Amino acid sequence: MKLLNEPKKVEFLDSEFQEFKFELYSSYIEDKLFISCIVCWSNSIKDTITRWSEVQSILSLNYKSEREYARWNTYLIFLNEEKIPINEKYRIENDKFSARKIILDGLVKLPTISEVEQLINIELLGEDMYLINSESLCAEVSTLINPSIYELIKDVPLDSTKESKNIRSNVLNVLFRILN
């Protein structure tokens, strides 16, 4: 899964806020919107701090996903070369109305459109992460843990069913007795 640029879909923001530049990046699963990310390039922390709320308001009026799940996966990312004061950054990022906000500040230079695509794929989707072979990892872990404890925990279910929670609780009780 990748976030890809969708030019011209957020022109309403460009026309409303000349001090910013906006691009939309989206990811789809089976032709249905999954994640939307509106990136805002800002040359001034003052503009970001004073206008972010207006940007979010215009965005909430003009950009809505039909899919409920995608509505919860809408991000508004502000890019700034300068560092934004930490209290302002927290205030903006903790406001979840209409979109989750992320501020990427203190950048050496503002990234290009293609650099942003790579940056947000890493930031939002963990594109730089990779899975390792779980069988070899289990074999390695089994040599690091006491064999009787490993046998007790290796097949513990991790789902959220009531039965699995009870099994985990019982295993923890046994572990506490062994370790105490």
ABEGO torsion letter per residue (X at the ends): XBBBBBBGAAAAAAAABAABBBBBBBBBBGGBBABBBBBBBBABAAAAAAAAAAAAAAAAAABBBABAAAAAABBBBBBBABBBBAAAAAAAAABABGBBBBBBBGBABBBBAAAAAAAAAAAAAGAABBBBBAAAAAAAAAAABBAAAAAAAAABBABABAAAAAAAAAAAAAAAAAAX
